[in-house]
């Protein structure tokens, strides 16, 4: 679902560019036959960094989008936001 999108996430672009560089580094490590544990360590660092970006975006979603739905007093909007959050939370907890 992409309805109700009213926020920007430009503050995350720098971090995502760094993550992109880390992924390129992992590709290089693999192509150069680096030690497996070193590659795994870098993969875990990328996963952690992506998780942090995801949590920041989720926090912003709660602060802005969910709050706006609650303040609108529209049961339909609130129910939609709750359903979206439940979907995301289920995926995050896998």
C-alpha positions in Angstrom: 0.0 0.0 0.0 1.3 3.4 -0.9 -1.7 5.6 0.1 -1.4 8.5 2.5 2.3 9.2 1.7 3.0 12.7 2.9 6.6 12.5 4.1 10.0 12.7 2.5 13.0 10.6 3.5 15.8 12.6 2.0 17.7 12.4 5.3 18.2 8.7 4.7 19.8 9.0 1.2 23.3 9.6 2.6 23.1 6.5 4.7 21.7 4.5 1.8 24.6 5.7 -0.4 27.1 4.4 2.2 25.2 1.1 2.4 25.4 0.9 -1.4 29.1 1.4 -1.2 29.4 -1.4 1.4 27.5 -3.7 -1.0 29.9 -2.9 -3.8 32.7 -3.6 -1.4 31.2 -7.1 -0.6 30.9 -7.8 -4.4 34.6 -6.9 -4.7 35.5 -9.1 -1.7 33.7 -12.0 -3.3 35.3 -11.5 -6.7 38.7 -11.2 -5.2 38.2 -14.4 -3.1 38.4 -12.8 0.3 38.1 -14.8 3.5 34.5 -16.0 4.1 34.2 -14.7 7.6 35.3 -11.3 6.5 32.6 -11.3 3.8 30.0 -12.5 6.3 31.0 -9.7 8.7 30.4 -7.1 6.0 27.1 -8.7 5.0 26.0 -8.5 8.7 27.1 -4.8 8.8 25.0 -4.0 5.7 22.0 -5.9 7.2 22.3 -4.0 10.4 22.6 -0.6 8.6 19.5 -1.4 6.5 17.6 -2.4 9.6 18.6 1.0 11.2 17.3 2.9 8.2 14.1 0.8 8.2 13.5 1.5 11.9 14.1 5.3 11.4 11.6 5.3 8.5 9.1 3.3 10.6 9.6 5.8 13.5 8.9 8.7 11.1 5.8 6.9 9.8 4.5 6.6 13.3 5.3 10.2 14.2 3.8 11.7 11.0 1.5 9.4 9.1 -0.1 7.5 11.9 -0.4 10.6 14.0 -2.1 12.4 11.1 -4.6 9.5 10.7 -5.4 9.6 14.3 -5.8 13.4 14.3 -8.1 13.1 11.2 -10.5 11.1 13.4 -11.2 8.9 10.3 -11.7 5.3 11.5 -11.0 4.1 8.0 -7.6 5.9 7.9 -6.7 4.7 11.4 -7.7 1.1 10.6 -5.6 1.3 7.4 -2.5 2.5 9.3 -2.9 -0.1 11.9 -3.2 -2.8 9.3 -0.1 -1.5 7.5 1.8 -1.5 10.8 0.8 -5.0 11.6 2.0 -6.2 8.2 5.3 -4.5 8.7 5.7 -5.8 12.2 5.0 -9.3 11.1 7.7 -9.1 8.4 10.2 -7.5 10.9 9.7 -10.3 13.4 10.5 -13.1 11.0 
